[in-house]
Amino acid sequence: MIEKMILVAAGGAAGAVCRYLVSLVPVKADFPVMTFVTNLAGAFLIGLIVGLAANRWSESPRLVLFLKTGFCGGFTTFSTFSLETVQLLEKGRLFTGVGYAVVSVVACLTGVVLGMATASLADHV
């Protein structure tokens, strides 16, 4: 159990550092672009990991735990996404807030599916 907790903690730390580095990218937009990019990348990555885990990494449950629960959990920013959406709505920016929420959810669900499909394609190579 302790080993698994250490794997999740290490993966989470790596994911959080990567999320922080992405947040440093300067973007001038009226939209939380880097949170959106982070969530989309995280959705794709978790889909890829799940797909690879099912086919190629079935013998590596520690790697899957480190990457899926740890890294992706630390990297994705759903809580930040939620806060930013609420802040946009509180500022009376209904169209931007709702648009951001809808586009984020649809794009991230698509990212998971594309990640899994990419993993599936890798099995045929």
N, CA, C and O atoms as a GROMACS GRO file, in nm:
protein
  500
    1MET      N    1   0.081  -0.120   0.000
    1MET     CA    2   0.000   0.000   0.000
    1MET      C    3   0.086   0.127   0.000
    1MET      O    4   0.056   0.221  -0.072
    2ILE      N    5   0.191   0.129   0.080
    2ILE     CA    6   0.280   0.245   0.087
    2ILE      C    7   0.346   0.269  -0.049
    2ILE      O    8   0.358   0.383  -0.093
    3GLU      N    9   0.387   0.162  -0.114
    3GLU     CA   10   0.450   0.175  -0.246
    3GLU      C   11   0.353   0.240  -0.345
    3GLU      O   12   0.393   0.327  -0.423
    4LYS      N   13   0.228   0.199  -0.342
    4LYS     CA   14   0.129   0.257  -0.432
    4LYS      C   15   0.106   0.404  -0.402
    4LYS      O   16   0.092   0.486  -0.493
    5MET      N   17   0.102   0.439  -0.276
    5MET     CA   18   0.084   0.579  -0.238
    5MET      C   19   0.202   0.663  -0.285
    5MET      O   20   0.184   0.777  -0.329
    6ILE      N   21   0.321   0.609  -0.275
    6ILE     CA   22   0.441   0.682  -0.322
    6ILE      C   23   0.436   0.700  -0.472
    6ILE      O   24   0.471   0.806  -0.523
    7LEU      N   25   0.393   0.597  -0.544
    7LEU     CA   26   0.380   0.609  -0.691
    7LEU      C   27   0.280   0.717  -0.730
    7LEU      O   28   0.306   0.797  -0.819
    8VAL      N   29   0.166   0.720  -0.662
    8VAL     CA   30   0.064   0.821  -0.691
    8VAL      C   31   0.117   0.960  -0.655
    8VAL      O   32   0.097   1.055  -0.730
    9ALA      N   33   0.183   0.972  -0.542
    9ALA     CA   34   0.236   1.101  -0.498
    9ALA      C   35   0.342   1.152  -0.595
    9ALA      O   36   0.342   1.269  -0.631
   10ALA      N   37   0.431   1.064  -0.638
   10ALA     CA   38   0.537   1.105  -0.731
   10ALA      C   39   0.478   1.145  -0.866
   10ALA      O   40   0.518   1.245  -0.925
   11GLY      N   41   0.382   1.066  -0.914
   11GLY     CA   42   0.317   1.101  -1.039
   11GLY      C   43   0.239   1.230  -1.028
   11GLY      O   44   0.241   1.313  -1.119
   12GLY      N   45   0.170   1.248  -0.915
   12GLY     CA   46   0.094   1.372  -0.893
   12GLY      C   47   0.184   1.493  -0.888
   12GLY      O   48   0.150   1.599  -0.941
   13ALA      N   49   0.299   1.479  -0.824
   13ALA     CA   50   0.394   1.591  -0.817
   13ALA      C   51   0.444   1.626  -0.957
   13ALA      O   52   0.451   1.744  -0.993
   14ALA      N   53   0.480   1.525  -1.035
   14ALA     CA   54   0.527   1.550  -1.171
   14ALA      C   55   0.417   1.616  -1.256
   14ALA      O   56   0.445   1.708  -1.332
   15GLY      N   57   0.295   1.568  -1.241
   15GLY     CA   58   0.183   1.626  -1.316
   15GLY      C   59   0.157   1.770  -1.275
   15GLY      O   60   0.131   1.855  -1.360
   16ALA      N   61   0.163   1.798  -1.145
   16ALA     CA   62   0.139   1.934  -1.096
   16ALA      C   63   0.247   2.029  -1.146
   16ALA      O   64   0.217   2.143  -1.183
   17VAL      N   65   0.372   1.984  -1.147
   17VAL     CA   66   0.480   2.069  -1.198
   17VAL      C   67   0.460   2.096  -1.347
   17VAL      O   68   0.478   2.209  -1.392
   18CYS      N   69   0.421   1.994  -1.421
   18CYS     CA   70   0.394   2.015  -1.564
   18CYS      C   71   0.278   2.112  -1.585
   18CYS      O   72   0.283   2.197  -1.674
   19ARG      N   73   0.174   2.098  -1.504
   19ARG     CA   74   0.060   2.190  -1.514
   19ARG      C   75   0.106   2.333  -1.487
   19ARG      O   76   0.064   2.426  -1.557
   20TYR      N   77   0.190   2.351  -1.386
   20TYR     CA   78   0.241   2.484  -1.354
   20TYR      C   79   0.321   2.540  -1.472
   20TYR      O   80   0.305   2.657  -1.507
   21LEU      N   81   0.406   2.458  -1.530
   21LEU     CA   82   0.487   2.505  -1.644
   21LEU      C   83   0.398   2.546  -1.762
   21LEU      O   84   0.427   2.646  -1.828
   22VAL      N   85   0.293   2.471  -1.787
   22VAL     CA   86   0.200   2.507  -1.894
   22VAL      C   87   0.134   2.641  -1.862
   22VAL      O   88   0.112   2.723  -1.952
   23SER      N   89   0.102   2.664  -1.735
   23SER     CA   90   0.034   2.788  -1.697
   23SER      C   91   0.123   2.911  -1.716
   23SER      O   92   0.073   3.024  -1.720
   24LEU      N   93   0.252   2.891  -1.729
   24LEU     CA   94   0.345   3.003  -1.748
   24LEU      C   95   0.350   3.052  -1.892
   24LEU      O   96   0.406   3.158  -1.920
   25VAL      N   97   0.292   2.975  -1.984
   25VAL     CA   98   0.292   3.015  -2.125
   25VAL      C   99   0.207   3.141  -2.138
   25VAL      O  100   0.088   3.140  -2.104
   26PRO      N  101   0.267   3.250  -2.187
   26PRO     CA  102   0.190   3.375  -2.196
   26PRO      C  103   0.089   3.370  -2.311
   26PRO      O  104   0.123   3.345  -2.426
   27VAL      N  105  -0.036   3.396  -2.275
   27VAL     CA  106  -0.144   3.397  -2.374
   27VAL      C  107  -0.232   3.517  -2.343
   27VAL      O  108  -0.276   3.536  -2.230
   28LYS      N  109  -0.257   3.597  -2.445
   28LYS     CA  110  -0.348   3.709  -2.428
   28LYS      C  111  -0.478   3.673  -2.496
   28LYS      O  112  -0.491   3.679  -2.619
   29ALA      N  113  -0.575   3.633  -2.415
   29ALA     CA  114  -0.704   3.592  -2.469
   29ALA      C  115  -0.811   3.622  -2.366
   29ALA      O  116  -0.784   3.637  -2.247
   30ASP      N  117  -0.932   3.629  -2.413
   30ASP     CA  118  -1.047   3.653  -2.327
   30ASP      C  119  -1.110   3.520  -2.286
   30ASP      O  120  -1.231   3.509  -2.269
   31PHE      N  121  -1.026   3.419  -2.272
   31PHE     CA  122  -1.068   3.282  -2.252
   31PHE      C  123  -0.954   3.211  -2.179
   31PHE      O  124  -0.839   3.237  -2.213
   32PRO      N  125  -0.979   3.125  -2.082
   32PRO     CA  126  -0.871   3.056  -2.010
   32PRO      C  127  -0.804   2.948  -2.098
   32PRO      O  128  -0.824   2.829  -2.076
   33VAL      N  129  -0.727   2.992  -2.194
   33VAL     CA  130  -0.670   2.905  -2.297
   33VAL      C  131  -0.582   2.795  -2.238
   33VAL      O  132  -0.596   2.678  -2.274
   34MET      N  133  -0.493   2.830  -2.148
   34MET     CA  134  -0.397   2.730  -2.101
   34MET      C  135  -0.464   2.625  -2.011
   34MET      O  136  -0.420   2.510  -2.010
   35THR      N  137  -0.567   2.662  -1.937
   35THR     CA  138  -0.642   2.560  -1.861
   35THR      C  139  -0.712   2.467  -1.958
   35THR      O  140  -0.714   2.345  -1.939
   36PHE      N  141  -0.770   2.524  -2.063
   36PHE     CA  142  -0.836   2.443  -2.166
   36PHE      C  143  -0.736   2.348  -2.230
   36PHE      O  144  -0.764   2.229  -2.246
   37VAL      N  145  -0.619   2.399  -2.267
   37VAL     CA  146  -0.515   2.316  -2.330
   37VAL      C  147  -0.471   2.205  -2.234
   37VAL      O  148  -0.452   2.090  -2.275
   38THR      N  149  -0.453   2.239  -2.108
   38THR     CA  150  -0.412   2.141  -2.007
   38THR      C  151  -0.517   2.031  -1.993
   38THR      O  152  -0.483   1.913  -1.991
   39ASN      N  153  -0.644   2.069  -1.983
   39ASN     CA  154  -0.750   1.969  -1.969
   39ASN      C  155  -0.761   1.882  -2.092
   39ASN      O  156  -0.782   1.761  -2.082
   40LEU      N  157  -0.747   1.941  -2.209
   40LEU     CA  158  -0.754   1.864  -2.333
   40LEU      C  159  -0.637   1.767  -2.343
   40LEU      O  160  -0.656   1.650  -2.376
   41ALA      N  161  -0.518   1.814  -2.314
   41ALA     CA  162  -0.400   1.727  -2.317
   41ALA      C  163  -0.413   1.616  -2.213
   41ALA      O  164  -0.378   1.501  -2.240
   42GLY      N  165  -0.462   1.650  -2.095
   42GLY     CA  166  -0.480   1.550  -1.990
   42GLY      C  167  -0.584   1.446  -2.027
   42GLY      O  168  -0.568   1.328  -1.997
   43ALA      N  169  -0.691   1.490  -2.093
   43ALA     CA  170  -0.795   1.396  -2.137
   43ALA      C  171  -0.739   1.300  -2.241
   43ALA      O  172  -0.763   1.179  -2.235
   44PHE      N  173  -0.664   1.354  -2.337
   44PHE     CA  174  -0.601   1.268  -2.438
   44PHE      C  175  -0.505   1.171  -2.372
   44PHE      O  176  -0.506   1.052  -2.401
   45LEU      N  177  -0.422   1.222  -2.282
   45LEU     CA  178  -0.321   1.140  -2.217
   45LEU      C  179  -0.384   1.028  -2.134
   45LEU      O  180  -0.336   0.914  -2.140
   46ILE      N  181  -0.489   1.057  -2.059
   46ILE     CA  182  -0.550   0.952  -1.978
   46ILE      C  183  -0.616   0.846  -2.068
   46ILE      O  184  -0.615   0.728  -2.034
   47GLY      N  185  -0.672   0.889  -2.180
   47GLY     CA  186  -0.726   0.793  -2.276
   47GLY      C  187  -0.617   0.705  -2.335
   47GLY      O  188  -0.636   0.584  -2.349
   48LEU      N  189  -0.505   0.766  -2.368
   48LEU     CA  190  -0.391   0.692  -2.422
   48LEU      C  191  -0.339   0.591  -2.320
   48LEU      O  192  -0.313   0.475  -2.353
   49ILE      N  193  -0.326   0.635  -2.196
   49ILE     CA  194  -0.276   0.547  -2.090
   49ILE      C  195  -0.370   0.429  -2.067
   49ILE      O  196  -0.325   0.315  -2.054
   50VAL      N  197  -0.500   0.456  -2.062
   50VAL     CA  198  -0.597   0.348  -2.043
   50VAL      C  199  -0.591   0.250  -2.159
   50VAL      O  200  -0.596   0.128  -2.138
   51GLY      N  201  -0.580   0.302  -2.280
   51GLY     CA  202  -0.571   0.214  -2.397
   51GLY      C  203  -0.445   0.130  -2.396
   51GLY      O  204  -0.450   0.011  -2.424
   52LEU      N  205  -0.334   0.192  -2.363
   52LEU     CA  206  -0.207   0.117  -2.357
   52LEU      C  207  -0.207   0.019  -2.241
   52LEU      O  208  -0.152  -0.091  -2.252
   53ALA      N  209  -0.268   0.057  -2.131
   53ALA     CA  210  -0.274  -0.032  -2.014
   53ALA      C  211  -0.352  -0.158  -2.046
   53ALA      O  212  -0.317  -0.267  -2.001
   54ALA      N  213  -0.457  -0.144  -2.125
   54ALA     CA  214  -0.541  -0.259  -2.157
   54ALA      C  215  -0.469  -0.357  -2.249
   54ALA      O  216  -0.495  -0.477  -2.244
   55ASN      N  217  -0.379  -0.306  -2.332
   55ASN     CA  218  -0.319  -0.393  -2.433
   55ASN      C  219  -0.169  -0.417  -2.416
   55ASN      O  220  -0.121  -0.530  -2.432
   56ARG      N  221  -0.096  -0.313  -2.385
   56ARG     CA  222   0.050  -0.326  -2.381
   56ARG      C  223   0.107  -0.324  -2.240
   56ARG      O  224   0.212  -0.385  -2.215
   57TRP      N  225   0.042  -0.257  -2.149
   57TRP     CA  226   0.098  -0.239  -2.016
   57TRP      C  227   0.026  -0.320  -1.911
   57TRP      O  228   0.031  -0.287  -1.793
   58SER      N  229  -0.041  -0.426  -1.950
   58SER     CA  230  -0.115  -0.506  -1.853
   58SER      C  231  -0.024  -0.566  -1.746
   58SER      O  232  -0.069  -0.599  -1.636
   59GLU      N  233   0.102  -0.579  -1.778
   59GLU     CA  234   0.200  -0.633  -1.683
   59GLU      C  235   0.264  -0.523  -1.599
   59GLU      O  236   0.352  -0.551  -1.518
   60SER      N  237   0.223  -0.398  -1.617
   60SER     CA  238   0.284  -0.285  -1.547
   60SER      C  239   0.182  -0.204  -1.468
   60SER      O  240   0.164  -0.085  -1.496
   61PRO      N  241   0.116  -0.264  -1.371
   61PRO     CA  242   0.016  -0.188  -1.296
   61PRO      C  243   0.076  -0.069  -1.219
   61PRO      O  244   0.006   0.029  -1.195
   62ARG      N  245   0.202  -0.078  -1.182
   62ARG     CA  246   0.266   0.034  -1.112
   62ARG      C  247   0.282   0.155  -1.204
   62ARG      O  248   0.259   0.268  -1.164
   63LEU      N  249   0.322   0.129  -1.328
   63LEU     CA  250   0.336   0.236  -1.426
   63LEU      C  251   0.201   0.302  -1.453
   63LEU      O  252   0.191   0.425  -1.459
   64VAL      N  253   0.098   0.221  -1.467
   64VAL     CA  254  -0.036   0.274  -1.491
   64VAL      C  255  -0.082   0.358  -1.372
   64VAL      O  256  -0.140   0.465  -1.390
   65LEU      N  257  -0.058   0.311  -1.251
   65LEU     CA  258  -0.094   0.386  -1.131
   65LEU      C  259  -0.020   0.520  -1.127
   65LEU      O  260  -0.081   0.624  -1.098
   66PHE      N  261   0.109   0.518  -1.155
   66PHE     CA  262   0.190   0.640  -1.157
   66PHE      C  263   0.136   0.740  -1.260
   66PHE      O  264   0.121   0.858  -1.230
   67LEU      N  265   0.108   0.692  -1.381
   67LEU     CA  266   0.067   0.780  -1.489
   67LEU      C  267  -0.079   0.823  -1.480
   67LEU      O  268  -0.110   0.942  -1.488
   68LYS      N  269  -0.169   0.726  -1.464
   68LYS     CA  270  -0.313   0.756  -1.470
   68LYS      C  271  -0.360   0.830  -1.345
   68LYS      O  272  -0.414   0.940  -1.354
   69THR      N  273  -0.342   0.769  -1.231
   69THR     CA  274  -0.389   0.829  -1.107
   69THR      C  275  -0.299   0.943  -1.062
   69THR      O  276  -0.346   1.050  -1.023
   70GLY      N  277  -0.170   0.920  -1.068
   70GLY     CA  278  -0.074   1.020  -1.021
   70GLY      C  279  -0.056   1.136  -1.117
   70GLY      O  280  -0.101   1.248  -1.089
   71PHE      N  281   0.009   1.110  -1.231
   71PHE     CA  282   0.042   1.220  -1.323
   71PHE      C  283  -0.083   1.291  -1.375
   71PHE      O  284  -0.093   1.413  -1.366
   72CYS      N  285  -0.178   1.215  -1.429
   72CYS     CA  286  -0.297   1.280  -1.485
   72CYS      C  287  -0.378   1.350  -1.378
   72CYS      O  288  -0.435   1.456  -1.402
   73GLY      N  289  -0.384   1.291  -1.258
   73GLY     CA  290  -0.456   1.356  -1.149
   73GLY      C  291  -0.392   1.486  -1.108
   73GLY      O  292  -0.462   1.582  -1.074
   74GLY      N  293  -0.259   1.492  -1.111
   74GLY     CA  294  -0.189   1.616  -1.078
   74GLY      C  295  -0.186   1.716  -1.192
   74GLY      O  296  -0.177   1.836  -1.169
   75PHE      N  297  -0.193   1.666  -1.314
   75PHE     CA  298  -0.180   1.753  -1.431
   75PHE      C  299  -0.309   1.820  -1.471
   75PHE      O  300  -0.310   1.940  -1.501
   76THR      N  301  -0.418   1.747  -1.472
   76THR     CA  302  -0.544   1.807  -1.518
   76THR      C  303  -0.594   1.907  -1.416
   76THR      O  304  -0.560   1.903  -1.298
   77THR      N  305  -0.676   1.995  -1.464
   77THR     CA  306  -0.710   2.111  -1.382
   77THR      C  307  -0.861   2.133  -1.379
   77THR      O  308  -0.909   2.244  -1.401
   78PHE      N  309  -0.935   2.028  -1.350
   78PHE     CA  310  -1.080   2.042  -1.353
   78PHE      C  311  -1.128   2.140  -1.246
   78PHE      O  312  -1.224   2.214  -1.268
   79SER      N  313  -1.062   2.140  -1.132
   79SER     CA  314  -1.104   2.233  -1.029
   79SER      C  315  -1.079   2.377  -1.073
   79SER      O  316  -1.161   2.465  -1.048
   80THR      N  317  -0.968   2.401  -1.137
   80THR     CA  318  -0.939   2.534  -1.189
   80THR      C  319  -1.038   2.570  -1.299
   80THR      O  320  -1.088   2.682  -1.304
   81PHE      N  321  -1.067   2.476  -1.385
   81PHE     CA  322  -1.166   2.495  -1.491
   81PHE      C  323  -1.301   2.536  -1.431
   81PHE      O  324  -1.366   2.628  -1.480
   82SER      N  325  -1.341   2.466  -1.326
   82SER     CA  326  -1.470   2.495  -1.262
   82SER      C  327  -1.471   2.636  -1.202
   82SER      O  328  -1.567   2.710  -1.219
   83LEU      N  329  -1.363   2.671  -1.133
   83LEU     CA  330  -1.353   2.803  -1.074
   83LEU      C  331  -1.357   2.911  -1.181
   83LEU      O  332  -1.429   3.010  -1.167
   84GLU      N  333  -1.282   2.894  -1.287
   84GLU     CA  334  -1.278   2.994  -1.394
   84GLU      C  335  -1.416   3.009  -1.460
   84GLU      O  336  -1.456   3.119  -1.497
   85THR      N  337  -1.486   2.898  -1.475
   85THR     CA  338  -1.621   2.904  -1.533
   85THR      C  339  -1.714   2.986  -1.443
   85THR      O  340  -1.787   3.072  -1.490
   86VAL      N  341  -1.709   2.958  -1.314
   86VAL     CA  342  -1.792   3.032  -1.219
   86VAL      C  343  -1.754   3.180  -1.220
   86VAL      O  344  -1.842   3.266  -1.216
   87GLN      N  345  -1.626   3.209  -1.224
   87GLN     CA  346  -1.582   3.349  -1.225
   87GLN      C  347  -1.631   3.422  -1.350
   87GLN      O  348  -1.672   3.538  -1.342
   88LEU      N  349  -1.627   3.355  -1.465
   88LEU     CA  350  -1.680   3.416  -1.587
   88LEU      C  351  -1.829   3.445  -1.572
   88LEU      O  352  -1.876   3.551  -1.612
   89LEU      N  353  -1.902   3.351  -1.514
   89LEU     CA  354  -2.046   3.369  -1.495
   89LEU      C  355  -2.074   3.481  -1.394
   89LEU      O  356  -2.166   3.560  -1.414
   90GLU      N  357  -1.996   3.487  -1.287
   90GLU     CA  358  -2.014   3.593  -1.187
   90GLU      C  359  -1.988   3.731  -1.246
   90GLU      O  360  -2.046   3.830  -1.202
   91LYS      N  361  -1.901   3.738  -1.344
   91LYS     CA  362  -1.871   3.866  -1.410
   91LYS      C  363  -1.976   3.901  -1.515
   91LYS      O  364  -1.965   4.002  -1.584
   92GLY      N  365  -2.079   3.817  -1.526
   92GLY     CA  366  -2.185   3.843  -1.622
   92GLY      C  367  -2.150   3.802  -1.764
   92GLY      O  368  -2.217   3.843  -1.858
   93ARG      N  369  -2.048   3.724  -1.779
   93ARG     CA  370  -2.004   3.681  -1.912
   93ARG      C  371  -2.063   3.543  -1.941
   93ARG      O  372  -1.991   3.444  -1.954
   94LEU      N  373  -2.194   3.542  -1.951
   94LEU     CA  374  -2.271   3.418  -1.966
   94LEU      C  375  -2.228   3.339  -2.090
   94LEU      O  376  -2.202   3.219  -2.079
   95PHE      N  377  -2.219   3.403  -2.204
   95PHE     CA  378  -2.185   3.334  -2.329
   95PHE      C  379  -2.045   3.271  -2.318
   95PHE      O  380  -2.027   3.155  -2.354
   96THR      N  381  -1.949   3.348  -2.270
   96THR     CA  382  -1.812   3.297  -2.259
   96THR      C  383  -1.805   3.184  -2.156
   96THR      O  384  -1.740   3.082  -2.181
   97GLY      N  385  -1.870   3.201  -2.041
   97GLY     CA  386  -1.866   3.099  -1.937
   97GLY      C  387  -1.931   2.969  -1.979
   97GLY      O  388  -1.872   2.862  -1.963
   98VAL      N  389  -2.051   2.978  -2.034
   98VAL     CA  390  -2.121   2.857  -2.080
   98VAL      C  391  -2.047   2.796  -2.199
   98VAL      O  392  -2.032   2.674  -2.207
   99GLY      N  393  -2.002   2.881  -2.289
   99GLY     CA  394  -1.926   2.830  -2.405
   99GLY      C  395  -1.800   2.757  -2.362
   99GLY      O  396  -1.768   2.651  -2.414
  100TYR      N  397  -1.729   2.816  -2.268
  100TYR     CA  398  -1.607   2.754  -2.216
  100TYR      C  399  -1.638   2.618  -2.154
  100TYR      O  400  -1.566   2.521  -2.179
  101ALA      N  401  -1.744   2.609  -2.075
  101ALA     CA  402  -1.780   2.483  -2.011
  101ALA      C  403  -1.818   2.377  -2.113
  101ALA      O  404  -1.771   2.264  -2.106
  102VAL      N  405  -1.903   2.414  -2.208
  102VAL     CA  406  -1.949   2.317  -2.309
  102VAL      C  407  -1.833   2.271  -2.398
  102VAL      O  408  -1.815   2.151  -2.420
  103VAL      N  409  -1.756   2.366  -2.448
  103VAL     CA  410  -1.644   2.331  -2.536
  103VAL      C  411  -1.542   2.245  -2.461
  103VAL      O  412  -1.489   2.150  -2.517
  104SER      N  413  -1.515   2.278  -2.336
  104SER     CA  414  -1.418   2.201  -2.258
  104SER      C  415  -1.463   2.057  -2.238
  104SER      O  416  -1.385   1.964  -2.258
  105VAL      N  417  -1.588   2.039  -2.200
  105VAL     CA  418  -1.638   1.903  -2.174
  105VAL      C  419  -1.638   1.822  -2.304
  105VAL      O  420  -1.590   1.708  -2.305
  106VAL      N  421  -1.692   1.878  -2.411
  106VAL     CA  422  -1.698   1.805  -2.539
  106VAL      C  423  -1.557   1.774  -2.590
  106VAL      O  424  -1.529   1.661  -2.632
  107ALA      N  425  -1.469   1.873  -2.585
  107ALA     CA  426  -1.332   1.852  -2.635
  107ALA      C  427  -1.257   1.749  -2.550
  107ALA      O  428  -1.184   1.666  -2.605
  108CYS      N  429  -1.274   1.753  -2.419
  108CYS     CA  430  -1.202   1.658  -2.334
  108CYS      C  431  -1.257   1.516  -2.346
  108CYS      O  432  -1.180   1.420  -2.342
  109LEU      N  433  -1.387   1.502  -2.362
  109LEU     CA  434  -1.441   1.368  -2.390
  109LEU      C  435  -1.386   1.316  -2.522
  109LEU      O  436  -1.351   1.199  -2.533
  110THR      N  437  -1.378   1.403  -2.621
  110THR     CA  438  -1.320   1.366  -2.749
  110THR      C  439  -1.173   1.329  -2.731
  110THR      O  440  -1.124   1.234  -2.793
  111GLY      N  441  -1.102   1.404  -2.646
  111GLY     CA  442  -0.961   1.373  -2.620
  111GLY      C  443  -0.942   1.234  -2.562
  111GLY      O  444  -0.849   1.163  -2.601
  112VAL      N  445  -1.028   1.195  -2.471
  112VAL     CA  446  -1.019   1.060  -2.414
  112VAL      C  447  -1.040   0.955  -2.522
  112VAL      O  448  -0.964   0.859  -2.532
  113VAL      N  449  -1.142   0.974  -2.605
  113VAL     CA  450  -1.170   0.878  -2.712
  113VAL      C  451  -1.052   0.873  -2.811
  113VAL      O  452  -1.012   0.764  -2.852
  114LEU      N  453  -0.998   0.988  -2.848
  114LEU     CA  454  -0.884   0.990  -2.941
  114LEU      C  455  -0.760   0.926  -2.880
  114LEU      O  456  -0.685   0.858  -2.950
  115GLY      N  457  -0.739   0.948  -2.751
  115GLY     CA  458  -0.626   0.884  -2.684
  115GLY      C  459  -0.639   0.733  -2.685
  115GLY      O  460  -0.541   0.663  -2.710
  116MET      N  461  -0.758   0.683  -2.658
  116MET     CA  462  -0.781   0.539  -2.660
  116MET      C  463  -0.766   0.484  -2.801
  116MET      O  464  -0.711   0.375  -2.820
  117ALA      N  465  -0.814   0.558  -2.900
  117ALA     CA  466  -0.801   0.514  -3.040
  117ALA      C  467  -0.654   0.512  -3.082
  117ALA      O  468  -0.611   0.421  -3.154
  118THR      N  469  -0.579   0.611  -3.038
  118THR     CA  470  -0.436   0.615  -3.071
  118THR      C  471  -0.364   0.494  -3.011
  118THR      O  472  -0.279   0.433  -3.075
  119ALA      N  473  -0.399   0.461  -2.888
  119ALA     CA  474  -0.340   0.344  -2.825
  119ALA      C  475  -0.376   0.217  -2.900
  119ALA      O  476  -0.293   0.128  -2.916
  120SER      N  477  -0.500   0.210  -2.948
  120SER     CA  478  -0.544   0.094  -3.024
  120SER      C  479  -0.468   0.084  -3.156
  120SER      O  480  -0.430  -0.025  -3.197
  121LEU      N  481  -0.447   0.197  -3.221
  121LEU     CA  482  -0.371   0.197  -3.346
  121LEU      C  483  -0.228   0.152  -3.323
  121LEU      O  484  -0.169   0.084  -3.407
  122ALA      N  485  -0.171   0.190  -3.209
  122ALA     CA  486  -0.033   0.152  -3.176
  122ALA      C  487  -0.021   0.001  -3.165
  122ALA      O  488   0.087  -0.054  -3.189
  123ASP      N  489  -0.128  -0.067  -3.129
  123ASP     CA  490  -0.124  -0.212  -3.117
  123ASP      C  491  -0.114  -0.280  -3.253
  123ASP      O  492  -0.073  -0.396  -3.262
  124HIS      N  493  -0.151  -0.208  -3.358
  124HIS     CA  494  -0.147  -0.266  -3.492
  124HIS      C  495  -0.018  -0.234  -3.565
  124HIS      O  496   0.001  -0.274  -3.680
  125VAL      N  497   0.070  -0.162  -3.500
  125VAL     CA  498   0.197  -0.125  -3.565
  125VAL      C  499   0.303  -0.226  -3.528
  125VAL      O  500   0.417  -0.213  -3.572
   0.00000   0.00000   0.00000
